[in-house]
Amino acid sequence: MSEEPRKLSRNETHDLSMIIKDRTKVLRAHAEEQAAACLADFETKMATVYTFDQDEVWKKATEQAQRVVIESQNTIAKRCKELGIPAAFAPSISASWAGRGENMLAARRTELRRVAKASIEAMTKAAITKIEKQALDLRTQVVGMGLLSPDAKLFLESLAPVEESMRALDFGEIEKKLEKEQQLRLADRRRLYGGD
């Protein structure tokens, strides 16, 4: 004969409900902390400046490019002298290392930051929703352990848990969203101004 599970007393259900409530507050705070950490990580990645000499392949490629530039500049200077062009007015050629790529442009950083913040906000809301749903599920189970009626238990058990989670921010995903938005704006401009 199977033994009935023990019922919780009114005090036990109250105490467990209070613990669940407190735990929910902590988990919400953790989700907000994670959101702030994601944004800080994004800002760090976006602000990173790479130097040509921090990677051996980059250093070798840069040194090769500089040698070609010097040779080409010498050729240009020689030809300018033959043509009688004063050195002050002579054309020149150069190469430089761009240590931030397109992130050196303030407008690009602003766009990326906007998309990152929106993505983080969406993830935070999803995480908080998950926390709230799980807290409700736990409180429901606690209340169910104090109920005698099978119908009341069946009703409470009908709530299903949610399987969502907060994840790290994907920089590539943000760039794709931004590119898609830019394409849509461009298509709108073309329609508005009679382009293709």
Phi, psi and omega in degrees: 000125182283141183272137178295138176296146182295138177275148177273147176282167179300318179295319180295316179297321178296312181297316179296320178298321178294319178296317179298318179298314179296319180297322178298318178299316181295317180295322176298316179298322178295319178298318179292324176296318178297320178299315179297320179295320178298316180294318178297318178297318178299313181298321179297314180296319183290330183271355183297132176248124180262132178263150184298333186262009178274351178226133185298321179293315178299317182297315181296316180296320180294317179296321177296316180297319180296322178297317179295319179297316180297316178298315181294319179296320177297319178297315180296316180297319179297316181293322177298320179296317178298325181274355179078023178275123179299147183303325181294335182254001185288142175292160179217167179230145179210166175221143179221157179269126176257100187283356180235358182061215182288350177289353176286344180274124182301321181297321179293317178298321179297316179296313180297319180297318180299313180293320179297315180298318179296319179295317179295318179298318179296317179295321179296315179298319179296319180294318180294321176299317178298315180300313181297320180293319179293322178296318178298319179298316179295315178298323178296318179296319179297314178298320180299327180288347178257358182268150178258330185284126177298326179295319178296319178296316180300316179299313182293327182282353182284351178279124183263146177288157180257139182251059176247157177210160176280135181233166180291153181286133180259108183301320179297322178296321179295317179297320178297317178299318181294317178298319179297317178298318180296320178296319178295318178297319179297317179297321178297317179297319180297318178295319183293319184259012174077025177281191181297000000 
